[in-house]
Amino acid sequence: MAVVHIPTPMRPLAGGMARVEIEGATVGEVIDGLEARFPGVRERLVDDGRLRAGLAVFVDGVNSQRRLRTKLRPDNELHFIESLGGGSPTLAPTSVDTNPPPHGRGKA
């Protein structure tokens, strides 16, 4: 059975467990198994038949590009990781001051 590491925010749904063993030939089948065992998990992982936006699945430490269709072996380990955003375009400078203040300004 694949070992699924439960993300911290979802652990209350999984009875506080940090990892569980679930059968499944694909990531999608493992999610089905998680939902059967811990109702409510699927809506945290899947939206409209796809892995939720901003969520990645790592199988044995490798980001799976096949997402729900990723084939699994019984000895695989899965991690569901939320993407971390960086920066904000609204906080980026929009112009550069080409006329800096003269040296010595502000000195007595």
N, C-alpha and C positions, 0 to 999 in steps of 0.2 A: 504494500500500500504506500502511496505517496505521503510524504510528511508535509503538512501545510502549516506554515508559521502564521499565526493569526495576528493581524495588525492590532496594536494596542487599543485603538478606538472601538474595535469590534469584539474585544474580549468579553465584555459583559454579555453579548449574545451567545458566546461560546462557553458560558459558565466560568469565565475567568481563565480559561485554558490559553496558554501561549502557543501551543502546537498540538495538532491532532493528525492521526493517520486516516486517510480517506482513499477509497478505491476509485479508480477512473482511468480510462485510456487516453483522455484528453483533459486539458484545463477546464473546458466546459463541463465535462462529466464530473470532475472533482468539485466544481462549484455546485452542481446538482446534488452531489453527496453532502456537501456542507449545508445546503439549504434543507435537505431532508433531516439532518441531524440537529441543525441550529436554525430554525425558521427566522427569516429576516436578513440573513447574511447576503442572499442573492441581490437584494435591492441596494446593498452597499457596494457591490462589486460589478453589477451588470446593469446597463441601461439600454433598452430597446434592442436586446439581443447581442449587444457588444460590451466589451469591457468598458467601464465608465471612463469618460474623458479625464485625463490627468492621473490615470491609474496604470501602472505597469505590472506585468507579472514576470518574475524572474524564476527560471527553472535551473536549479543547480548553479546559481550565481550569474546566469546569463539572461539578459533581457530578451524575452521571447517576442519576436515580431509577428508570429502567427497567432498570438493572443489566445482566444478560446479554442482554436483548432490545434493548438500545440499538442503533439503526441507525447505521452508520458510513459515512463517505465515505472515499475513498482518501487524502485529505490530512489526516485527523484524527490527533491525538496523544492517546495514552492514558497515564494514570498510575494505578497501583493504590496506594492510600494506606491505611495502617492508622490506625484511629481512635485518638485519644489520649484516655485517661480523665482525669478531673480530680477530685481530692479523694477522700475516703472518708467515707461517712456515719458510720462508727464513730469517726472522728477529730473529728467535729463536736462542739461543746459540747452537752451534754444539759441543762444548767441554767445559770442566771446567778446569781451571788452578789449578792443585793440588800443585803447588809450589808458594804460594803467596810471594810477596816481604817481606824481613825482616822488623821488626818493626823499626821505627826511620828513615827509608829511606826518604829522601827529607827534613829532618830537618837540620838546621844549627848548 
